[in-house]
């Protein structure tokens, strides 16, 4: 489950719960942002840890715009792959 934690004019912070790993431990997460309807672009090279379940997107790094609606999705990576 993906949740909005904080939103300011210069940043958006999202948090998620770890999904079921199917027996293969999660190693990392990738965060994607919806650029156009249904077209997601990766905005984080990786979160860097299976224990970090939060990501902050900043205006300086990603050019956030006031009044724009942002959508995100997060994928998990384990030995089986990304899903």
Residue, then its C-alpha position, 0 to 999 in steps of 0.5 A: x500500500x502506497x501512502x502520501x506522508x507529506x506534501x509541501x511546495x518543494x517536496x512530496x514524501x511517500x511511504x509503502x508497506x513491504x509486500x509479500x516476498x514469495x519466499x525470496x527476500x526483497x533487496x531493494x525498491x524502485x520508485x516510478x512517477x506517472x509522467x502522463x496517464x499510464x506512462x511511468x518513469x523511474x525517479x529513483x535509481x534505487x531506494x538502497x535497502x529493503x528496510x527503507x520504505x519511504x521516498x522523497x521527491x524534491x523540486x530541486x531534483x525533479x522540478x515539482x510544480x505547484x498544483x500538478x497532480x502526481x501519481x507514483x508506483x513502487x516495485x520491489x526487487x528480489x532474486x526473482x526480479x522486479x515486480 
